[in-house]
Amino acid sequence: MLKKRILVVEDEESLLKLETILLTIKGFEVVGVFNGQMAIDKLATEDFNLVLLDIMLPDIDGFEICRHIRQNPRTSTLPIVMLTAKKSREDQERGMLCGANSYLHKPFKSAMIIEEINRLLKDDQSGNCHGR
């Protein structure tokens, strides 16, 4: 069985390492990127089962990346989990309006992220990487 591939978009190096280790230990294949343009480039050339997306990035914010994913027919059904320090109700609503499947706050509990990822991947009945 192929490992599920997750794209982690996080500009804070220590958090990217932590998220990568956590997901790898749980059996996922993880690709990490530090900014929005790198995320867009990876999504254009590689297939993923889910995106774990920070909002506050140095170039393109997570809301715009989320809209980009949803507007591209190749990735439009890709599950997106926003993981961010932005906790306001307005930001959460904005995240859901741009197409996020889930909106989780930092600091986070590892079990909560894994539970949400597993729920979204289970709901994705195709079992295929998006982008094929």
N, C-alpha and C positions, 0 to 999 in steps of 0.2 A: 504494500500500500504506500502510495506517495505521501510525503509530508505535506501538510497544508502550508502554503506560502503566505507570509504576512509582510507587508511593507510598513515599516515604522518610520514616521516622519517627525523628527524631534531635533531641535537645534541645540539643546543643552546636552553636552557630551556625556555627563555622568548619568543622566536619565536615559539616554539612548542605550548606554551600556547595560544599565539595570533592566530595562525593558527587553533588550535582546537576550540577556542571560535568562530572565524569567521565562520568556516564550520558548527559548531553545530547550530549557530543562523540561518544559511541558510537551516537547515533541514537535514543535513547529520549526519550519525553515524561515529564518528571519533575514530580511534585507533592510538595512538602516540607511537613512539619508538625513542630511542636516538642514535642507532648505526646500522651499516649494518647487523651484525649478528642477532640482534633482528628482523630486517626487514625480513631477510631470514627465520627465525624461524616462524614468524607470517604468512608469505605467504605459508609456508608448512602446517600449521595447520588450517588456517582460510581463509574465502572467502572475497574478496574485489571487489569493482567495479572500483577502481582507486587508483593509488599510487602517492602521492605528495612527491617528492624525492630531498633531498639536495645532493650535490656532495661531499662537504668536510665534511667527517665524521671521527671519531677517529680510526676506524678499517678498514672497507672495503669502498672504495669510491663509490659514486653513480653510476659511469660509470660501475663498476663491478656488482653492484646490478642490474642495468638495463639489462646487458647482461645475468645475472642469470635468471631474470624474463623471458626474451625472449627465452632462451634455454630450459626452463621447459615447456613441452607440457601443463601442467595444468594451467600455467599462461601466456602463450606466447602471448595472445591477450589482456591482461590487459592494459588499458590506463595508461601511465606514463607521469607525468608532472614534469620536473626537475625545481626546484626553487632554484637558487643559486646566490652567489656573483661573480662567475666566469663569466666574461662578454666578454672574447675574442672570436673572430670569430672561432678560432681553437677549443676552448672548446665547443662552440655551435655546431660546425660540429661534434665533437666527440660524443656529447650527442645524436645527431640525428642518427649518424652511429651505436651507440650501441642499438638504438631502442626506444628512447624517442619519444612520440607523440608531446610534446611541451617543449620549453626551455624558462623559464621566469627568469628575473633578480631581485635580491634583491637590494635595497629596492623595495617593490612591492606595487601596488595599489590593495586594497581588491577587488574592482569591476572587475579588470582585471583577477584575479585568479578565481573568481566565474564564470565569463563569459567563461573562457577557460574550466573549469571543466564541466560546463553545456553543452558546445559544444561537448566535448569528450563523455560525458555520453549520449547525444542525438544521436551521431553518432554510439554508441554501441547499435545497434538495439535489441540485445537479451534481454536487461533489467536484465539479470541474473548476479549474482556475478561470477567472474572468479575464477576457481579453483574447480568447482563442477564436 
